[in-house]
């Protein structure tokens, strides 16, 4: 008799959907190449229940993209990150 071995690969993906009452700002993300919802890093930290230092670490490692809206405060692209963040206004 011949023994057979089967390999099963399971891939998982997760999406975090954040709904806010306040309006976010639309910004062009150069990394994504499109207009996205963007929020201050501190707000993203609050939504994801992470500390701001973790958000800034992810920005530095390019897991999260920064966008420039013409304001003094940079904002985080809502489509960035290994776990996609969808920010619905």
MOMOSUL-V56432 format. One record per backbone hydrogen bond with DSSP energy under -0.5 kcal/mol. CO is the residue of the C=O (numbers start at 1). NH is the residue of the N-H. If there is no record, write none. Layout:
co: <CO & CO>
nh: <NH & NH>
//
This chain:
co: <6 & 8 & 9 & 14 & 15 & 16 & 16 & 17 & 18 & 25 & 27 & 27 & 28 & 28 & 29 & 29 & 34 & 36 & 37 & 38 & 39 & 40 & 40 & 41 & 42 & 43 & 44 & 45 & 45 & 46 & 51 & 51 & 52 & 53 & 54 & 55 & 56 & 57 & 58 & 58 & 59 & 63 & 65 & 67 & 67 & 72 & 74 & 75 & 76 & 77 & 80 & 82 & 84 & 84 & 85 & 86 & 86 & 88>
nh: <8 & 10 & 11 & 84 & 17 & 18 & 86 & 19 & 88 & 38 & 29 & 36 & 30 & 68 & 33 & 34 & 29 & 27 & 78 & 25 & 76 & 43 & 44 & 45 & 46 & 47 & 48 & 49 & 50 & 49 & 54 & 55 & 56 & 57 & 58 & 59 & 60 & 61 & 63 & 64 & 62 & 81 & 77 & 69 & 75 & 74 & 41 & 67 & 39 & 80 & 85 & 84 & 16 & 86 & 87 & 18 & 88 & 20>
//
